[in-house]
Amino acid sequence: MSTALEEFPSEQHAGQQTAFERKCPHCGTILAAPVRVCPKCGKTLDEPCLACQALNSADAVKCRECGADLQGLKKKLMEHLIAQQKQIIKLRSLCGHDRAISYLKQMIYIAHPEFSRFREWAKANLPIFQKERRELRAYSENVVTQAKYFMEAQKYEKVQQVLEQVPRVLVDEEMKKIYAEASEYITEVDSLVREIRNAISSKQYSTLLSCVQRYAELKANDPEARTLQEKIEKLTAQTTSIGIKLRRIPSGKFYMGSHDSDEFMRNNEKPQHRVQITHSMFMSVTQVTQEQFMTVMEYNPSTSVDNPANPVDNVNWYGAVEFCNKLSEKEGIEPYYELNVRKRKPNLTIEDASVAIHGGNGYRLPTEAEWEYCCRAGSITPWCFGDLVLDVGQYAWYYDNAQMETHPAARKKPNAWGLYDMHGNLMEWCYDWYSEFYYQQNPPEDDPPGPEEGGARVLRGGAWQFGAEATRSAYRNSANPETCSNIIGFRIARHSAADEDTIF
């Protein structure tokens, strides 16, 4: 048997010079140079060395240039390509198209004629895999869209169900983030349900209010959550005939004033001291609005009257007291104050009056201690939400975000007891006389009434004109009772007729 590169002289014909001829190593057909492909079997006569690319006969054992084992190299490459082909098929079944396409592209670049079938197989499958990859990416985008929709709809279990159907190889960072967020909400909801049950059984009113509020936020689209919130609303709130909603606030203890760690602490806020509110009460959920004030008083003293939903401003302390009495009379309740007007301006603003507590169950201004107790809503930090100044804008209208004007009530987040704008928008009148050193005079722990006399009344809560430090729960200010200002408003309170335990 002749070798692949065997060359031999042919017979001389008609006196012509001898030509060199060779045989096809595959089928033995005699061929004339320089033919490289057998016309009979169609196979290549010469193949490149897989080590140095030098041409060798198809059945050569060693490369004539580098001496590499040609058959051994081809065998290894054949085994590699067969394994890679199986791997590509497996990746396809696992939706690993990105890696599979990378392997297909590598296979296409194999030039050795012995492995043409792999090259042609790769060329044929590459567009199919690319199309499937586009479809998988569209599927992934659709899954993310569905998951986001269910997140917005607060259907957290649905979010997990949708994402759990996605093949693991297609799960990206966004899907992981959405799934983790849904898991956190599910855990929080389960925890809140347990806390609500415990609060009801143990009659922990404050905990119940904050838990139900958060539960309703997380499950706003859930009829069961709405039903629970409506039930708690009936038990814990009342609404006046003019639409002022008041939240029932439990009795309890708290620390009044600023802790030494508060970087914004002022002298009139220290020392921090323990105070007990011995009675449950009702506190209006928002500051009294212009519309509500106008309904009762029949005039609107506010600087700007463009939006009746804005809290009423330019009301002095006497005007706030008069509003409380007139609202009580309007609803057939015994007024809380005895008010004797001595002087009134042409615009109906009281300039001077005597005020005493009559003791009825009518509407009134909160005491300074009651106001801070309601503002804190169980918190011990500078603000009801914590101690980060960067978060103030979520709860308060103040200098940095108010554009130098008041804003409609209840547009920011409420505190844990459902009270809005306790931080910012307008400062609020309290009943107490003001003394800068009142805290240093060892006031009574139970229901401190404030100084017995003074020249100014307490203001609380900060305002749109002030910086974040003035919106803190402990911040104290004051003004003469006849003072009218576009940064001063008020909210109302009322004694609770029964102990809070009766609401359960």
ROTORNU-578909 format. One record per residue (C-alpha): x, y, z; residue number from 1. Coordinates in Angstrom, 1 decimal. Example, Ala and Ser with C-alpha at 12.3 -4.5 7.8 and 13.67 -1.06 7.14 Angstrom:
2
       px       py       pz     n
     12.3     -4.5      7.8     1
     13.7     -1.1      7.1     2
END
This chain:
504
       px       py       pz     n
      0.0      0.0      0.0     1
      1.4      3.4     -0.9     2
      1.7      6.3      1.5     3
     -0.4      9.4      1.3     4
      2.4     11.4     -0.2     5
      3.7      8.7     -2.4     6
      4.7     10.0     -5.8     7
      5.7      7.8     -8.8     8
      6.7      8.3    -12.4     9
      4.0      7.5    -14.9    10
      4.6      5.7    -18.2    11
      5.9      7.9    -21.0    12
      3.4      8.5    -23.8    13
      4.3      9.5    -27.3    14
      7.7     10.7    -26.4    15
      6.4     13.2    -23.7    16
      8.4     13.9    -20.5    17
      7.4     11.9    -17.4    18
      4.8     13.7    -15.2    19
      4.5     13.3    -11.4    20
      1.2     11.8    -10.2    21
     -0.2     10.8     -6.8    22
     -2.9      8.6     -5.3    23
     -5.9      9.7     -3.2    24
     -5.2      8.5      0.3    25
     -8.9      7.9      0.8    26
    -10.0      6.0     -2.3    27
     -6.8      5.3     -4.2    28
     -7.7      7.2     -7.3    29
     -4.6      8.3     -9.3    30
     -4.5     12.0     -9.5    31
     -2.4     14.5    -11.4    32
     -0.7     17.4     -9.5    33
     -1.6     19.9     -8.3    34
     -5.1     18.5     -7.5    35
     -5.8     18.8     -3.7    36
     -9.3     17.4     -3.7    37
    -10.2     14.0     -5.0    38
    -12.8     14.3     -7.8    39
    -14.1     10.9     -7.1    40
    -14.6     10.9     -3.3    41
    -14.5     14.6     -2.8    42
    -12.1     14.4      0.2    43
     -9.1     16.7      0.8    44
     -5.7     15.2      0.0    45
     -3.8     17.5      2.3    46
     -4.7     18.7      5.9    47
     -3.1     21.4      8.1    48
     -1.2     20.3     11.1    49
     -3.1     21.2     14.3    50
      0.1     22.3     15.9    51
      1.9     24.4     13.2    52
     -0.6     24.6     10.3    53
      1.8     23.0      7.9    54
      0.2     20.9      5.1    55
      0.5     17.1      5.4    56
     -1.1     14.2      3.7    57
     -4.5     13.2      5.2    58
     -3.1      9.9      6.4    59
      0.3     11.1      7.6    60
      1.4     10.0     11.1    61
      3.7     12.9     12.0    62
      3.9     16.5     10.8    63
      6.8     16.9      8.3    64
      7.5     20.4      9.7    65
      7.2     20.1     13.5    66
      7.0     16.4     14.0    67
      3.7     16.6     15.9    68
      1.5     13.4     16.3    69
     -1.1     14.3     13.7    70
     -3.4     11.4     14.4    71
     -3.2     11.9     18.1    72
     -4.0     15.7     17.8    73
     -7.0     15.0     15.6    74
     -8.3     12.3     18.0    75
     -8.1     14.7     21.0    76
     -9.8     17.5     19.0    77
    -12.5     15.1     17.9    78
    -13.1     14.0     21.5    79
    -13.2     17.7     22.6    80
    -15.7     18.6     19.9    81
    -18.0     15.7     20.6    82
    -18.0     16.7     24.3    83
    -18.5     20.3     23.4    84
    -21.4     19.4     21.2    85
    -23.0     17.5     24.0    86
    -22.4     20.4     26.3    87
    -24.1     22.8     23.9    88
    -27.1     20.6     23.7    89
    -27.3     20.4     27.5    90
    -26.9     24.2     27.9    91
    -29.8     24.6     25.6    92
    -32.0     22.5     27.7    93
    -30.9     24.5     30.8    94
    -31.5     27.9     29.0    95
    -27.8     28.6     29.1    96
    -27.8     30.1     25.6    97
    -25.1     32.7     26.3    98
    -22.5     30.0     26.9    99
    -23.8     27.8     24.2   100
    -23.6     30.5     21.6   101
    -20.0     31.2     22.7   102
    -19.1     27.6     22.1   103
    -20.9     27.6     18.7   104
    -18.9     30.6     17.5   105
    -15.7     28.8     18.5   106
    -16.7     25.8     16.6   107
    -17.4     27.8     13.4   108
    -13.8     29.0     13.3   109
    -12.4     25.4     13.1   110
    -10.8     25.3      9.6   111
     -9.5     21.7      9.6   112
    -11.3     19.7      6.9   113
    -11.6     16.6      9.1   114
    -14.0     18.5     11.3   115
    -16.1     20.2      8.7   116
    -19.3     18.4     10.0   117
    -18.9     20.2     13.4   118
    -18.4     23.5     11.6   119
    -21.5     23.1      9.5   120
    -23.5     21.9     12.5   121
    -22.4     25.1     14.4   122
    -23.3     27.3     11.5   123
    -26.7     25.8     11.2   124
    -27.5     26.0     14.9   125
    -26.1     29.5     15.7   126
    -29.0     31.5     14.3   127
    -31.5     29.1     16.1   128
    -29.7     29.6     19.4   129
    -29.6     33.4     18.9   130
    -33.3     33.5     18.2   131
    -34.0     31.4     21.3   132
    -31.8     33.7     23.4   133
    -33.8     36.8     22.2   134
    -37.0     35.0     23.2   135
    -35.6     34.1     26.6   136
    -34.6     37.7     27.2   137
    -38.1     38.9     26.2   138
    -39.5     36.3     28.6   139
    -37.2     37.5     31.4   140
    -38.3     41.1     30.8   141
    -41.9     40.0     30.9   142
    -41.4     38.2     34.2   143
    -39.8     41.3     35.7   144
    -42.7     43.4     34.5   145
    -45.2     41.0     36.0   146
    -43.2     40.9     39.3   147
    -43.2     44.7     39.5   148
    -46.9     44.8     38.8   149
    -47.6     42.4     41.7   150
    -45.3     44.4     43.9   151
    -47.2     47.6     43.2   152
    -50.4     45.7     43.8   153
    -48.9     44.5     47.1   154
    -49.4     40.8     46.1   155
    -46.1     39.7     47.5   156
    -46.8     35.9     47.4   157
    -47.6     36.3     43.7   158
    -44.3     38.0     43.2   159
    -42.5     35.0     44.6   160
    -44.6     32.6     42.6   161
    -43.8     34.3     39.3   162
    -40.1     34.6     40.0   163
    -39.8     31.0     41.3   164
    -40.9     29.7     37.8   165
    -37.9     31.4     36.1   166
    -35.0     28.9     35.3   167
    -32.2     29.5     37.7   168
    -29.7     30.4     34.9   169
    -32.0     33.3     33.8   170
    -32.3     34.8     37.3   171
    -30.5     38.1     37.3   172
    -29.7     40.7     40.0   173
    -32.9     42.6     39.4   174
    -35.0     39.5     39.9   175
    -33.1     38.6     43.1   176
    -33.7     42.1     44.4   177
    -37.4     42.0     43.8   178
    -37.7     38.5     45.3   179
    -35.8     39.6     48.4   180
    -37.9     42.7     48.8   181
    -41.1     40.6     48.5   182
    -39.7     38.2     51.1   183
    -39.1     41.1     53.5   184
    -42.6     42.4     53.1   185
    -44.1     38.9     53.6   186
    -42.0     38.5     56.8   187
    -43.0     42.0     58.0   188
    -46.7     41.3     57.3   189
    -46.6     38.0     59.2   190
    -44.9     39.8     62.1   191
    -47.4     42.6     62.1   192
    -50.3     40.1     62.2   193
    -48.8     38.5     65.3   194
    -48.2     41.8     66.9   195
    -51.7     43.0     66.2   196
    -53.1     39.8     67.8   197
    -50.9     40.2     70.8   198
    -51.8     43.9     71.1   199
    -55.5     43.1     71.0   200
    -55.2     40.4     73.6   201
    -53.0     42.4     75.9   202
    -54.8     45.7     75.3   203
    -51.6     47.5     74.1   204
    -53.3     50.4     72.4   205
    -50.2     52.3     71.2   206
    -48.8     49.1     69.6   207
    -52.1     48.3     68.0   208
    -52.4     51.7     66.3   209
    -48.9     51.7     64.8   210
    -49.1     48.0     63.7   211
    -52.4     48.4     62.0   212
    -51.3     51.6     60.2   213
    -48.2     49.8     58.9   214
    -50.2     46.7     58.0   215
    -52.6     48.8     56.0   216
    -49.7     50.5     54.2   217
    -48.3     47.1     53.2   218
    -51.7     45.6     52.3   219
    -53.6     48.6     51.0   220
    -55.2     46.6     48.3   221
    -56.2     43.8     50.5   222
    -59.9     43.9     51.5   223
    -59.1     42.1     54.8   224
    -56.5     44.8     55.7   225
    -59.0     47.6     54.8   226
    -61.7     45.9     56.9   227
    -59.3     45.7     59.9   228
    -58.3     49.3     59.5   229
    -61.9     50.4     59.3   230
    -62.7     48.5     62.5   231
    -59.8     50.1     64.3   232
    -60.7     53.5     62.9   233
    -64.2     53.2     64.4   234
    -62.7     52.2     67.8   235
    -59.9     54.7     67.8   236
    -61.1     57.8     66.0   237
    -64.0     60.2     65.9   238
    -64.9     62.9     63.3   239
    -66.6     66.2     64.0   240
    -69.6     67.5     62.1   241
    -67.3     69.7     60.0   242
    -64.9     66.9     59.1   243
    -62.1     67.3     61.7   244
    -60.9     63.8     62.4   245
    -59.5     63.1     65.9   246
    -57.4     60.1     66.8   247
    -57.7     58.5     70.2   248
    -54.4     58.7     72.1   249
    -53.7     56.4     75.0   250
    -52.4     57.3     78.4   251
    -48.7     56.6     79.0   252
    -45.3     57.7     80.0   253
    -42.5     59.4     78.0   254
    -39.4     61.4     78.3   255
    -40.0     65.1     77.6   256
    -37.3     67.4     76.3   257
    -34.0     66.7     74.5   258
    -31.4     64.1     75.4   259
    -27.9     65.3     75.8   260
    -26.9     63.4     72.6   261
    -29.2     65.6     70.5   262
    -26.8     67.9     68.6   263
    -29.6     70.5     68.1   264
    -30.6     70.6     71.8   265
    -31.4     74.1     73.1   266
    -31.3     75.3     76.7   267
    -35.1     75.5     77.0   268
    -35.3     71.8     76.2   269
    -33.4     70.5     79.1   270
    -33.1     68.6     81.3   271
    -35.0     65.7     79.8   272
    -37.5     64.5     82.4   273
    -40.1     61.7     82.7   274
    -43.7     62.7     82.2   275
    -46.9     60.7     82.6   276
    -50.1     61.5     80.7   277
    -52.7     59.8     83.0   278
    -55.7     60.1     80.8   279
    -56.5     59.0     77.2   280
    -57.5     61.8     74.9   281
    -58.4     62.7     71.3   282
    -56.0     64.7     69.2   283
    -56.9     66.1     65.7   284
    -55.1     64.2     63.0   285
    -54.2     67.4     61.1   286
    -53.9     71.1     61.9   287
    -57.2     72.9     61.5   288
    -57.7     73.8     57.9   289
    -58.9     77.1     56.4   290
    -62.1     75.5     55.2   291
    -62.8     74.1     58.7   292
    -62.0     77.4     60.4   293
    -64.2     79.3     58.0   294
    -67.2     76.9     58.6   295
    -67.1     77.6     62.3   296
    -65.9     81.2     62.5   297
    -67.3     82.6     59.2   298
    -64.1     84.3     58.3   299
    -60.6     83.3     57.1   300
    -57.6     85.2     58.5   301
    -55.0     83.3     56.5   302
    -52.3     85.2     54.5   303
    -53.2     83.2     51.3   304
    -56.7     81.9     50.8   305
    -56.1     80.1     47.5   306
    -56.4     76.6     48.9   307
    -59.0     75.9     51.6   308
    -57.2     72.6     52.3   309
    -54.2     74.5     53.7   310
    -54.0     74.8     57.5   311
    -55.3     78.1     58.7   312
    -52.7     80.6     59.7   313
    -52.7     84.1     61.2   314
    -54.8     82.9     64.1   315
    -53.7     84.1     67.5   316
    -54.0     82.1     70.7   317
    -57.3     83.8     71.6   318
    -58.7     82.9     68.1   319
    -57.8     79.2     68.6   320
    -59.5     79.2     72.0   321
    -62.6     80.8     70.5   322
    -62.7     78.2     67.7   323
    -62.6     75.4     70.3   324
    -65.6     76.9     72.1   325
    -67.6     77.6     69.0   326
    -67.0     74.1     67.6   327
    -68.2     72.6     71.0   328
    -71.3     74.7     70.9   329
    -72.0     73.8     67.3   330
    -71.9     70.1     68.3   331
    -73.9     70.5     71.5   332
    -71.0     69.9     73.8   333
    -70.2     71.9     76.9   334
    -67.4     74.3     76.1   335
    -64.1     73.7     77.8   336
    -63.1     77.4     78.3   337
    -64.6     80.4     79.8   338
    -63.8     83.2     77.3   339
    -64.5     86.8     77.9   340
    -63.5     89.1     75.0   341
    -62.4     92.5     76.1   342
    -61.2     93.9     72.7   343
    -61.7     92.7     69.1   344
    -60.3     94.1     65.9   345
    -62.4     95.1     62.9   346
    -61.3     92.0     61.1   347
    -62.9     89.9     64.0   348
    -59.5     89.0     65.5   349
    -59.5     89.0     69.3   350
    -56.9     91.5     70.6   351
    -57.5     90.9     74.4   352
    -59.5     88.5     76.4   353
    -59.6     86.6     79.7   354
    -59.5     82.8     79.5   355
    -60.1     80.2     82.2   356
    -60.7     76.5     82.1   357
    -64.4     75.8     82.6   358
    -63.9     72.0     82.7   359
    -66.4     70.7     80.2   360
    -65.8     68.0     77.7   361
    -65.5     70.3     74.8   362
    -62.7     70.8     72.3   363
    -59.5     72.5     73.6   364
    -55.9     73.2     72.8   365
    -53.4     70.4     73.9   366
    -51.1     71.1     76.8   367
    -47.4     71.3     75.9   368
    -46.8     67.9     77.5   369
    -49.7     66.3     75.6   370
    -48.5     67.8     72.3   371
    -45.0     66.4     72.7   372
    -46.4     63.0     73.8   373
    -48.5     62.9     70.7   374
    -45.7     64.1     68.4   375
    -43.3     61.4     69.7   376
    -45.9     58.6     69.4   377
    -43.7     56.3     71.4   378
    -40.3     57.4     69.9   379
    -37.3     58.6     71.9   380
    -35.4     60.1     69.0   381
    -35.2     63.8     68.0   382
    -38.0     63.2     65.4   383
    -40.8     60.6     65.5   384
    -39.1     58.6     62.7   385
    -35.6     58.6     64.0   386
    -32.5     60.9     64.1   387
    -31.5     61.4     60.5   388
    -31.9     64.9     59.2   389
    -32.1     63.6     55.7   390
    -35.5     62.0     56.4   391
    -37.2     65.1     57.7   392
    -38.6     65.9     54.3   393
    -40.6     62.8     54.3   394
    -42.6     64.0     57.3   395
    -42.4     67.7     57.3   396
    -42.8     70.9     55.3   397
    -39.9     73.0     56.3   398
    -37.4     75.5     54.9   399
    -35.7     73.1     52.5   400
    -38.8     71.8     50.7   401
    -41.7     74.2     51.4   402
    -40.9     76.9     48.9   403
    -41.7     79.5     51.6   404
    -45.4     78.7     51.9   405
    -47.9     76.4     53.7   406
    -49.1     73.2     52.1   407
    -52.3     71.2     52.3   408
    -52.7     69.0     55.4   409
    -51.7     65.4     55.4   410
    -49.5     65.4     52.3   411
    -46.4     64.1     54.2   412
    -46.1     60.8     56.2   413
    -47.9     60.5     59.6   414
    -46.3     59.4     62.8   415
    -46.9     56.0     64.3   416
    -50.2     57.2     65.8   417
    -51.5     58.5     62.5   418
    -51.0     62.2     63.2   419
    -49.8     64.4     60.3   420
    -47.7     67.5     60.2   421
    -46.6     67.3     63.8   422
    -43.2     68.3     62.3   423
    -43.4     71.4     60.3   424
    -45.9     73.2     58.0   425
    -47.1     75.6     60.8   426
    -46.2     76.0     64.4   427
    -49.1     75.1     66.7   428
    -50.5     76.9     69.8   429
    -50.6     74.9     73.1   430
    -52.6     76.0     76.1   431
    -49.6     76.5     78.5   432
    -47.9     79.7     79.5   433
    -44.3     79.6     78.3   434
    -41.2     79.7     80.6   435
    -37.7     79.0     79.2   436
    -36.7     77.5     82.5   437
    -39.9     75.5     83.3   438
    -38.1     72.1     82.9   439
    -35.5     73.2     85.4   440
    -38.2     74.0     88.0   441
    -39.1     70.3     88.7   442
    -42.5     70.3     87.1   443
    -44.9     67.5     88.3   444
    -44.5     64.2     86.5   445
    -48.3     63.6     86.1   446
    -49.9     65.8     83.5   447
    -47.7     68.9     83.9   448
    -49.9     72.0     83.3   449
    -47.1     74.5     82.6   450
    -46.3     77.7     84.5   451
    -49.1     79.3     86.5   452
    -48.7     82.6     84.7   453
    -46.6     84.3     82.0   454
    -46.6     86.7     79.1   455
    -46.4     84.3     76.2   456
    -48.0     81.0     75.2   457
    -46.2     77.9     74.0   458
    -45.7     77.1     70.3   459
    -44.7     73.7     69.1   460
    -43.8     71.9     65.8   461
    -41.7     74.1     63.6   462
    -42.9     75.7     60.4   463
    -42.3     76.1     56.7   464
    -40.0     79.0     57.4   465
    -37.7     77.2     59.8   466
    -34.8     74.7     59.4   467
    -35.0     71.0     60.2   468
    -33.8     71.4     63.7   469
    -36.9     73.4     64.6   470
    -39.1     70.5     63.5   471
    -37.8     68.2     66.3   472
    -40.3     66.7     68.8   473
    -38.7     68.6     71.7   474
    -38.4     72.0     70.0   475
    -40.0     74.8     72.0   476
    -41.0     78.3     70.9   477
    -43.5     81.0     72.2   478
    -45.4     84.1     71.2   479
    -47.7     86.5     73.0   480
    -51.3     85.3     72.8   481
    -52.4     88.2     70.6   482
    -49.8     87.4     68.0   483
    -51.0     86.6     64.5   484
    -48.5     85.2     62.1   485
    -48.4     83.3     58.7   486
    -46.3     80.6     60.4   487
    -48.7     79.9     63.3   488
    -51.7     77.6     63.3   489
    -53.2     75.1     65.7   490
    -54.8     71.7     66.2   491
    -57.5     70.7     68.7   492
    -57.8     68.1     71.4   493
    -60.5     66.7     73.6   494
    -60.7     64.6     76.7   495
    -61.7     61.0     76.2   496
    -64.9     60.1     78.0   497
    -63.7     56.6     78.9   498
    -60.6     54.7     79.6   499
    -58.9     53.3     76.6   500
    -59.3     49.7     77.7   501
    -63.1     49.9     76.8   502
    -62.3     50.1     73.1   503
    -61.3     46.5     72.8   504
END
